[in-house]
Amino acid sequence: MTQQTQAPTTSPALDSVQRRLVQVLFVGVFMAALDSAIVGPVLPALRAAFGIDNRTAGLLTTVFALSSMCSTALMAYFSDRHGRRPVYLVSVALFAIGSLCIAAAPSFDLLLVARAIQGIGAGGIAPVASAVIGDVFTAERRGRILGLIGATHGMAFVLGPPLATLLTSTLGWRWLFLVNIPVALVVLWWGARSLPGQRTDAAPGPIDIGGIAVTLLFLLCLVMGSSRLPDSATGLLLWPWFLAASGVLLAALVIIEKRQAQALIPIELFANRQLAYTYVLTLGVGFSMGGIVFLTSIATLAYGVSVENAGLALLPLVLCSMVGSMAAGRLLNRLGARNMVIFGFSLLTLGYLQSAVPQTGLTAFVVASVLVGIGLGVVVSGALRSIAIDEAPPALRGTAQGLINIFNAVGTLLAVTCISAIADFEGGGLTGFSHAYLAVALSMLVMLVVAFGLKKKPTASVAGTSPSVGTTSSKSG
């Protein structure tokens, strides 16, 4: 698949259109991120409304994670084939439909189905938005925009819990999802007029049905094995079999994709050493994000913070993550992606290492949280996405961005699994969590070493190789 090349222009009219485009992308990504941040506070209301226990309520997160992870690969793949605009709009529409169905769900089973629909939509929003940024903006402007997009998760986790508490206590939990509808409608209307079209010289080839099927099965087995959800539901030891099946499916996927002309997961992307490093580091980013989950356990076990106020212990981390992401986006072009990633993983190593030593006191814990927050904000700011944009062929840019989301999600899942396993092995007390976070710190140190393999200077920008904003296309309309 080839794309026509147009030189970027910087006319005032185009600048205005690009500003509207950034707003469309930001609101869409923020909407999806905010929905993830409100789930925790709404769980008590769901338990009361449907009469379910904690384990069943946890399915809400598992279903969303699995469906969004699976849809990421599909949406990114189809955005490379048929253009960013239709796929982004379909993703937002599915998210809105899922939100409406959740709000109207008469039973928890139907709520889970609706949550899966919402997850399918959410899985396509962030990678397609990042691919649009790579298509439209020059390298000089890209870093700041990617930093802004990366900061959405920090903003969501600052605003999400109080918003969830306010709406749940006044209008009811269903309004947490109904508010997505008008926002999504605005994004759809605005996006249809602002998102770029995409011209192709030839019709897309056959869809990679085999690759899609094996990829979905692989992710399903990986999630089931890592979460041990089937073990909890049946009382049987099933997780080793699911992980073994995921290994077999991964090997089969590599064989299948090597034979495909337009593969769902193009193996040639991993032949690029910079992209291979990027995906390994993205796995580390996800691992660092998963490490945040149990920091509240250290706060309660080591420093006597009440369970009700445990979430407040992470407020410095969340705020620093948001600020770090935006600042890193502004510095990306000046310092380079390699330096930003090295700096970020250095802070994560120090922060998690300090977290593993709870004897140093609450003040040291807060300092560690600040280090982790800034480090996380830096590594999610867009440096790795910028490398993927520069290194991937324009025709595979959406897929390259989708893989970042997948590796990130897998890393988060593995972190939660590993930390909980280490802590439980040692009795679930403070000593267990201390050893678990020492392992997290060592993993961040490994990622720091890998980061030195990145290029010292970014490759030449290929921005502007896609049609400029506002163009139309016979493919994407």
C-alpha positions in Angstrom: 0.0 0.0 0.0 1.5 3.3 -1.0 0.4 6.8 -0.2 0.7 10.0 -2.1 3.1 12.5 -0.8 2.3 16.1 -0.1 4.6 18.7 1.4 3.4 20.0 4.6 2.2 23.6 4.7 2.0 26.0 7.5 -0.7 28.4 6.3 -2.9 30.0 9.0 -5.9 28.2 7.6 -4.1 24.8 8.0 -2.9 25.7 11.5 -6.5 26.4 12.5 -7.6 23.0 11.0 -4.8 21.2 12.8 -5.8 22.8 16.1 -9.3 21.5 15.7 -7.8 18.1 14.8 -5.8 18.0 18.0 -8.9 18.9 20.0 -10.9 16.0 18.3 -8.1 13.5 19.1 -7.6 14.8 22.6 -11.2 14.7 23.6 -11.7 11.2 22.2 -8.6 9.8 24.0 -9.5 11.6 27.2 -13.0 10.2 27.1 -11.8 6.6 26.9 -9.1 7.2 29.6 -11.6 8.8 31.9 -13.9 5.8 31.6 -11.1 3.6 32.9 -10.5 5.9 35.9 -14.1 5.9 37.1 -14.6 2.1 37.3 -12.9 1.7 40.7 -15.2 4.3 42.5 -18.3 2.9 40.9 -17.8 -0.7 41.9 -19.5 -0.4 45.3 -22.6 1.0 43.6 -22.6 -1.9 41.1 -22.3 -4.5 43.8 -25.3 -3.0 45.5 -27.3 -2.6 42.4 -26.8 -6.1 41.0 -26.1 -8.1 44.3 -22.7 -9.3 43.2 -19.5 -10.0 45.1 -16.0 -8.4 44.6 -14.7 -11.2 42.3 -17.7 -10.8 40.0 -17.4 -7.1 40.0 -13.8 -7.4 39.0 -15.0 -8.9 35.7 -15.9 -5.4 34.6 -12.2 -4.6 34.4 -11.1 -7.9 32.9 -13.7 -7.8 30.1 -12.8 -4.3 29.2 -9.1 -5.0 29.2 -9.5 -8.1 27.0 -11.9 -6.6 24.5 -9.8 -3.4 24.1 -6.6 -5.3 23.8 -8.1 -7.5 21.0 -9.7 -4.6 19.2 -6.5 -2.6 19.2 -4.8 -4.8 16.7 -7.9 -5.0 14.5 -8.6 -1.2 14.5 -5.0 -0.3 13.8 -4.9 -2.9 11.0 -8.0 -1.6 9.3 -6.9 2.1 9.7 -3.8 1.2 7.6 -6.1 -0.4 5.0 -9.0 1.9 4.8 -7.9 5.2 6.4 -7.8 6.8 9.8 -11.1 8.7 9.7 -13.6 5.8 9.3 -11.8 3.6 11.9 -11.5 6.4 14.5 -15.2 7.4 14.0 -16.3 3.7 14.2 -14.3 3.3 17.4 -15.8 6.4 19.0 -19.3 5.2 17.9 -18.8 1.7 19.4 -17.6 3.3 22.6 -20.8 5.4 22.8 -23.0 2.5 22.0 -21.3 0.5 24.7 -21.8 3.3 27.2 -25.5 3.6 26.4 -26.0 -0.1 26.8 -24.2 -0.1 30.1 -26.4 2.6 31.4 -29.5 0.7 30.3 -28.4 -2.8 31.3 -31.0 -4.5 33.4 -28.6 -7.3 34.6 -24.9 -7.6 35.3 -24.5 -10.2 32.5 -25.8 -7.7 29.9 -23.7 -5.0 31.5 -20.6 -7.2 30.8 -21.6 -7.5 27.2 -22.0 -3.8 26.9 -18.6 -3.3 28.6 -17.1 -5.5 26.0 -18.6 -3.4 23.2 -17.2 -0.3 24.9 -13.8 -1.9 25.2 -13.8 -2.7 21.5 -14.4 0.9 20.7 -11.8 2.1 23.3 -9.2 -0.1 21.8 -9.1 1.7 18.5 -9.2 5.3 19.7 -5.6 5.8 21.1 -3.6 4.0 18.4 -5.5 5.6 15.5 -5.2 9.0 17.1 -1.4 8.5 17.4 -1.2 7.4 13.8 -3.1 10.5 12.7 -0.6 12.6 14.6 2.3 10.9 12.7 0.5 11.3 9.4 -0.3 15.0 9.7 2.2 16.8 11.9 5.9 17.5 11.4 8.4 16.1 13.9 8.8 19.6 15.3 5.2 19.7 16.5 4.6 16.0 17.0 6.4 15.7 20.4 4.3 18.4 22.1 1.0 16.9 20.8 2.0 13.3 21.8 2.9 14.6 25.2 -0.5 16.2 25.5 -2.2 12.9 24.5 0.0 11.0 26.9 -1.0 13.3 29.7 -4.7 12.3 29.3 -4.3 9.3 31.6 -2.9 11.4 34.4 -5.7 14.0 33.9 -8.3 11.2 33.9 -7.1 9.7 37.1 -7.1 13.1 38.8 -10.6 14.1 37.6 -12.2 10.6 37.3 -12.6 9.6 41.0 -14.1 12.9 42.2 -16.4 13.0 39.2 -17.5 9.4 39.7 -18.2 10.2 43.4 -20.2 13.3 42.6 -22.4 11.7 39.9 -22.9 8.5 41.7 -24.0 10.3 44.9 -26.3 12.7 43.1 -27.7 11.3 39.8 -26.8 7.6 40.1 -24.0 5.4 38.7 -25.7 5.1 35.3 -25.0 8.7 34.6 -21.3 8.0 34.7 -21.8 6.3 31.3 -24.6 8.4 29.9 -22.3 11.5 30.0 -20.2 9.8 27.3 -23.0 10.0 24.8 -23.1 13.8 24.1 -19.3 13.9 24.3 -19.0 11.1 21.7 -21.6 12.8 19.4 -19.5 16.0 19.4 -16.4 14.0 18.6 -18.2 12.2 15.8 -19.5 15.4 14.3 -16.2 17.2 14.7 -14.1 14.3 13.6 -16.1 13.8 10.4 -15.1 17.3 9.4 -11.5 17.4 10.8 -9.9 14.0 10.4 -7.8 13.5 7.3 -8.7 11.3 4.4 -6.3 8.9 3.0 -5.5 8.1 -0.6 -4.2 4.8 -1.8 -2.9 3.8 -5.2 -4.4 0.3 -5.0 -7.2 -1.5 -3.3 -6.3 -3.4 -0.1 -5.4 -7.0 -0.4 -7.2 -9.9 1.3 -7.9 -9.6 5.0 -5.6 -11.7 7.2 -8.3 -13.9 8.6 -5.9 -16.5 9.9 -3.7 -13.9 11.7 -6.8 -12.2 13.2 -8.1 -15.5 14.6 -4.8 -16.7 16.1 -4.0 -13.2 17.5 -7.4 -13.1 19.3 -6.9 -16.6 20.7 -3.4 -15.8 21.8 -4.5 -12.7 23.7 -7.4 -14.6 25.2 -5.2 -17.4 26.5 -2.6 -14.9 27.7 -5.1 -12.8 29.7 -6.8 -15.9 31.1 -3.5 -17.4 32.2 -2.1 -14.2 33.6 -5.2 -13.2 35.5 -5.9 -16.8 36.7 -9.6 -15.9 36.2 -10.5 -19.5 35.1 -8.9 -20.9 38.3 -10.9 -18.6 40.5 -14.1 -19.5 38.7 -13.6 -23.3 38.6 -11.3 -24.0 41.5 -9.0 -25.9 39.1 -5.3 -25.3 38.3 -5.7 -24.0 34.7 -3.4 -21.0 34.4 -0.3 -23.0 33.3 -2.3 -24.6 30.5 -3.5 -21.2 29.3 0.0 -19.8 29.3 1.4 -22.9 27.5 -1.4 -22.5 24.9 -0.5 -18.8 24.5 3.1 -19.8 23.8 2.0 -22.3 21.1 -0.3 -19.8 19.5 2.4 -17.1 19.5 4.7 -19.5 17.5 1.9 -20.3 15.2 1.2 -16.6 14.7 4.7 -15.9 13.7 4.6 -18.7 11.1 1.2 -17.5 9.7 2.2 -13.8 9.5 5.4 -14.4 7.7 3.4 -15.8 4.8 0.9 -12.9 4.6 1.2 -10.1 2.2 -0.8 -7.7 4.4 -0.4 -9.3 7.9 -2.3 -8.2 11.0 1.0 -8.2 12.8 3.7 -7.6 10.2 6.8 -9.5 11.3 9.0 -7.2 9.4 8.4 -4.5 12.0 10.3 -6.5 14.5 13.2 -6.9 12.1 13.8 -3.2 12.6 16.1 -3.1 15.7 14.8 0.3 16.8 11.2 -0.9 16.7 12.1 -4.1 18.5 13.7 -2.0 21.3 10.7 0.2 21.3 8.3 -2.6 21.9 10.4 -4.2 24.6 10.6 -0.8 26.3 6.8 -0.4 25.9 6.4 -3.7 27.7 8.5 -2.1 30.5 6.3 1.0 30.5 3.3 -1.2 31.0 5.1 -3.1 33.7 5.8 0.2 35.5 2.1 1.2 35.2 1.0 -2.1 36.7 3.4 -1.5 39.5 1.3 1.4 40.7 -1.6 -0.8 41.6 -0.2 -2.2 44.8 1.6 0.9 46.1 -1.5 1.6 48.2 -0.9 -1.7 49.9 2.5 -0.5 51.1 1.0 2.7 52.3 -1.6 0.9 54.4 0.7 -1.9 55.7 3.8 0.2 56.4 2.5 3.6 57.3 -0.9 3.0 58.7 -2.8 4.9 56.0 -6.5 3.9 56.2 -8.0 1.9 53.4 -10.5 4.8 52.7 -7.6 7.2 52.2 -5.2 4.9 50.5 -6.0 6.4 47.1 -4.9 9.8 48.3 -1.4 8.4 48.9 -1.1 8.2 45.1 -2.2 11.7 44.4 1.4 13.1 44.2 2.3 10.3 41.8 -0.7 11.0 39.5 -0.1 14.7 39.4 3.6 14.3 38.7 2.8 11.9 36.0 0.5 14.4 34.3 3.0 17.2 34.6 5.9 15.0 33.6 4.2 13.9 30.4 3.3 17.4 29.2 6.8 18.7 30.0 8.5 15.7 28.3 6.4 16.3 25.2 7.7 19.9 25.0 11.3 18.7 25.5 11.2 15.8 23.1 12.4 17.5 20.0 15.2 19.3 22.0 16.6 16.4 23.9 15.6 13.5 21.7 13.5 10.4 22.4 16.5 8.3 23.5 17.5 10.7 26.3 13.9 11.1 27.4 13.4 7.3 27.7 16.7 6.9 29.6 15.7 9.7 32.0 12.3 8.2 32.6 13.5 4.7 33.3 16.2 6.1 35.6 13.6 7.8 37.7 11.4 4.7 37.7 14.3 2.5 38.9 15.1 4.8 41.7 11.4 5.3 42.7 10.5 1.7 42.8 13.8 0.8 44.6 12.8 3.3 47.3 9.3 1.8 47.4 10.9 -1.6 48.2 12.4 -0.2 51.4 9.4 0.8 53.5 11.5 1.2 56.6 12.6 4.7 55.5 9.3 6.3 56.4 6.3 7.9 54.8 8.2 11.0 53.6 10.5 8.7 51.6 7.5 6.9 50.2 6.1 10.2 48.9 9.4 11.0 47.4 9.5 7.6 45.7 5.9 8.2 44.4 7.0 11.5 42.9 10.0 9.9 41.2 7.7 7.1 39.8 5.1 9.7 38.7 7.6 11.9 36.8 9.3 8.8 35.3 6.1 7.3 34.2 4.9 10.6 32.7 8.2 10.9 30.8 8.1 7.4 29.3 4.4 7.7 28.3 4.8 11.2 26.9 5.2 10.1 23.3 8.9 9.4 23.0 8.4 5.7 22.2 5.4 6.5 20.0 7.6 9.1 18.1 10.2 6.4 17.5 7.5 4.1 16.1 6.2 6.8 13.9 9.7 7.6 12.5 10.8 4.0 12.0 7.6 2.3 10.7 6.7 2.6 7.0 3.8 5.0 6.6 1.5 2.2 5.3 2.1 0.4 8.6 2.0 3.3 10.9 -1.4 2.4 12.5 -0.3 -1.1 13.1 3.0 0.1 14.7 1.0 2.3 17.1 -1.4 -0.5 17.9 1.4 -2.8 18.9 2.5 -0.1 21.4 -0.9 -0.3 23.0 -0.8 -4.1 23.1 2.7 -4.4 24.6 1.7 -1.8 27.1 -1.4 -3.7 28.2 0.5 -7.0 28.4 3.2 -5.4 30.5 0.5 -4.0 32.9 -1.1 -7.4 33.2 2.2 -9.1 33.8 3.2 -6.6 36.5 -0.1 -7.1 38.4 0.3 -10.9 38.1 4.0 -11.0 39.2 3.6 -8.6 42.1 0.6 -10.3 43.5 2.3 -13.7 43.1 5.5 -12.7 44.9 3.5 -11.0 47.7 1.2 -13.9 48.2 4.1 -16.4 48.1 5.5 -14.7 51.2 2.2 -14.4 53.0 0.7 -11.2 51.5 2.4 -9.0 54.1 4.8 -6.1 53.9 7.8 -8.3 53.4 6.2 -9.9 50.3 5.4 -6.5 48.8 8.9 -5.2 49.6 10.4 -8.1 47.6 7.9 -7.7 44.8 8.8 -4.0 44.4 12.5 -4.9 44.4 11.8 -7.1 41.4 9.9 -4.2 39.8 13.0 -2.0 40.3 15.3 -4.6 38.8 13.0 -4.8 35.8 13.1 -1.1 35.4 16.9 -1.3 35.5 16.8 -3.8 32.7 14.7 -1.5 30.7 17.2 1.3 31.4 19.9 -0.8 29.9 17.8 -1.6 26.8 17.1 2.2 26.3 20.8 2.8 25.7 20.3 0.8 22.5 18.0 3.5 21.0 19.5 5.8 18.4 21.1 9.0 19.7 19.3 11.1 17.1 15.8 10.5 15.7 15.5 9.4 12.1 14.4 11.9 9.5 10.8 12.8 9.8 8.3 11.3 7.4 5.5 13.5 8.5 3.4 14.9 5.8 3.6 11.7 3.6 -0.1 11.3 4.1 -2.8 13.6 2.7 -3.1 16.8 4.7 -6.0 17.6 7.0 -9.2 18.1 5.4 -8.6 16.2 2.2 -11.1 13.7 1.0 -10.6 10.2 -0.1 -12.5 7.6 -2.2 -11.5 5.1 0.4 -12.4 6.8 3.7 -14.7 9.6 2.6 
